[in-house]
Amino acid sequence: MKTPLRTWGVVVIGLGGAAGCFRSSVDASVVVPDDERCRDVDCSGHGVCGVVADQARCWCDIGYRTLTGTDCVVDAGRPAYCEYDPDCDDRELCTDDSCDPDGSCRWLPAIGDCDDGDPSTFPDVCIAGYCIGRPGTQTPWVYGSSTLSATASVVPADGNAYVTIVAVLRGQYGEPPTDSLVVELSASGAVTLSGQGECRRPAANCVRATDLGRGTYVVTASSTSVGGASFTGVFAGDTDITLDGEPAVTFDTSLFTVISSDTLINNTVSGRNLYFTGGVATFDESTRGEQYGDVFVNGGTVRHAPTTTTVEHRLDIRVASLNLLAGAIDVSGLGYPAYWSVGPSGPAQALRGDANNGGGSHGGLGGYRSAASEVGPTYDSYRDPRRPGAGGESYPGGGVVRVEASGACVIHWPGAVRAN
């Protein structure tokens, strides 16, 4: 059997900034450092003891982790120096791990729900870096915080501009509600709202939000004219609670660029909302690192230009939101040409494998036909790859897709991402 010699490209699609993340310092009302329960807990001499949810717990020094909650053992998984955020993965459910510019790891307590592995406790929540199980019958859900956001949506054939308003509610420990809640959203401006039904006090610009589960509620707003609108929400309990945030948007169909046929995309459309419905849309080098609005792929193919023997090409953009609903982002075969790989100043042949027998080694050792000496040296980072895939004996490698979304990031079948 012949060993495939080309290498795959890069697909990195994710949320940038703090989107989707909750970070917090240790709450002094939750963690009690000086307590009788910490008297006999020395954290193996490599940490400090505190009390969380009536249990003694250790916070370990850099280079150590706890196995039992009251010890601190050496852990190679917590390096003192790092290059990328994944270097700092401490394998804890309830910490947000990041690499600071000075090369030091930072582990901050996460806020949210988790699973402590004990089916008798629910909900389980992250508190001060630990996953704490609480018997559900003893801990009724109590409102703690909320976020309210709005994201522009597609411009369909009816000519309307659409916006999706999302409310996310969390309890006092950062956990989602255990039961469905009544959430009502209102809008100012000439818009039409669509949700689950009328508000308790029916009004033209107020609807009950649709419950998507786990504390997420959604309403769609539409408008046929250019104009602004803002949105507010309430959690209807014994006493109404106003949700945090009052997002504002501009309904303007002219802000959308619709691509329905073969098109070369350059930086002249930077900052705009892009709506792909057909054809092949090719991003050129002027778009690398550019910021776009809400990007919808509802048909066709999005790609970058093929890497040549002189120039690397990539699809590397920042977007307000990515919505891949149909069609594809496909950079297959757009990496280094056959027999080519990476060089110090661009494409080169120095790091490729043997022309006939060895594969390029993108982020790891490539394949070979008869001897490991046929394989080219490794290049690029397997944790944070940025270079195209190396070419093989007869075929080019895969291209590069790096899309960073500050808002929603949705990939829905039959939409697809490929870098073969």
Secondary structure, 3 states (H helix, E strand, C coil): CCCCCCCCCEEEEEECCCCCCCECCCCCCCCECCCHHHCCCCHHHCEEEEEECCEEEEEECCCEECCCCCCCEECCCCCCCCCCHHHHCCCCCCEEEEECCCCCEEEEEECCEECCCCCCCCCEEEECCEEEECCHHHCCCCEEEEEEEEEECCCCCCCCEEEEEEEEEEECCCCCCCCCCCEEEEECCCCEEECCEEEEEEECCEEECEEEECCEEEEEEEECCCEEEEEEEEECCCCCEECCCCCEEEECHHHEEEECCCEEECHHHCCCEEEECCCEEEECHHHCCCEEEEEEEEEEEEEECCCCCCCCCCEEEEEEEEEEEEEEEECCCCCCCCCCEEECCEEECCCCCCCCCECCEECCCCCECCCHHHCCCEECCCCCCCCCCCCCCCCCCCCEEEEEECCCEEECCCCEEECC
